[in-house]
Amino acid sequence: LAPGADYPTHRHQDIEELHLLDGELIVDDTKLHPGDYRRAEADSVDHRVWSETGCTCVLVTSIHDVLL
């Protein structure tokens, strides 16, 4: 994500796995730093995903996630 960018509220249709490579990423109330791993279960919702600094991550997710 570019600095200041965000991603809309969405529901995961399957398991999502994220590994943060650089920068910072905030998912709801959790701030992730380089090296952090996050797993979201199917049917869970991310209400706010954004990065003040910008970030690079490896993201394995479903193309069927639903934007809310």
C-alpha positions as a Python dict, from the first residue, in 0.01 Angstrom:
ca = {
    (1, 'L'): (0, 0, 0),
    (2, 'A'): (113, 353, -70),
    (3, 'P'): (158, 590, 228),
    (4, 'G'): (-185, 696, 356),
    (5, 'A'): (-368, 432, 148),
    (6, 'D'): (-645, 213, 281),
    (7, 'Y'): (-850, -90, 175),
    (8, 'P'): (-1229, -101, 213),
    (9, 'T'): (-1416, -300, 476),
    (10, 'H'): (-1440, -659, 356),
    (11, 'R'): (-1544, -1013, 457),
    (12, 'H'): (-1303, -1302, 397),
    (13, 'Q'): (-1456, -1588, 200),
    (14, 'D'): (-1163, -1814, 288),
    (15, 'I'): (-854, -1803, 511),
    (16, 'E'): (-630, -1503, 449),
    (17, 'E'): (-259, -1502, 535),
    (18, 'L'): (-42, -1190, 539),
    (19, 'H'): (332, -1153, 601),
    (20, 'L'): (451, -792, 631),
    (21, 'L'): (786, -730, 461),
    (22, 'D'): (837, -358, 527),
    (23, 'G'): (656, -51, 656),
    (24, 'E'): (361, -62, 894),
    (25, 'L'): (7, -188, 837),
    (26, 'I'): (-288, -134, 1068),
    (27, 'V'): (-572, -387, 1055),
    (28, 'D'): (-858, -272, 1277),
    (29, 'D'): (-684, -221, 1616),
    (30, 'T'): (-363, -415, 1540),
    (31, 'K'): (-45, -249, 1412),
    (32, 'L'): (180, -486, 1216),
    (33, 'H'): (556, -437, 1174),
    (34, 'P'): (809, -598, 937),
    (35, 'G'): (825, -973, 1000),
    (36, 'D'): (473, -992, 1148),
    (37, 'Y'): (229, -1259, 1031),
    (38, 'R'): (-150, -1232, 1042),
    (39, 'R'): (-410, -1498, 969),
    (40, 'A'): (-777, -1416, 922),
    (41, 'E'): (-1033, -1694, 931),
    (42, 'A'): (-1302, -1745, 668),
    (43, 'D'): (-1613, -1530, 727),
    (44, 'S'): (-1420, -1279, 942),
    (45, 'V'): (-1441, -907, 863),
    (46, 'D'): (-1164, -647, 843),
    (47, 'H'): (-1327, -310, 913),
    (48, 'R'): (-1025, -87, 858),
    (49, 'V'): (-698, -169, 682),
    (50, 'W'): (-454, 117, 622),
    (51, 'S'): (-93, 226, 626),
    (52, 'E'): (33, 568, 729),
    (53, 'T'): (390, 487, 618),
    (54, 'G'): (315, 261, 322),
    (55, 'C'): (402, -109, 326),
    (56, 'T'): (491, -417, 126),
    (57, 'C'): (342, -754, 213),
    (58, 'V'): (288, -1105, 83),
    (59, 'L'): (-87, -1166, 86),
    (60, 'V'): (-259, -1497, 18),
    (61, 'T'): (-633, -1443, -2),
    (62, 'S'): (-946, -1536, -195),
    (63, 'I'): (-1057, -1350, -506),
    (64, 'H'): (-1410, -1401, -373),
    (65, 'D'): (-1379, -1172, -68),
    (66, 'V'): (-1681, -943, -37),
    (67, 'L'): (-1644, -565, -9),
    (68, 'L'): (-1891, -427, 246),
}
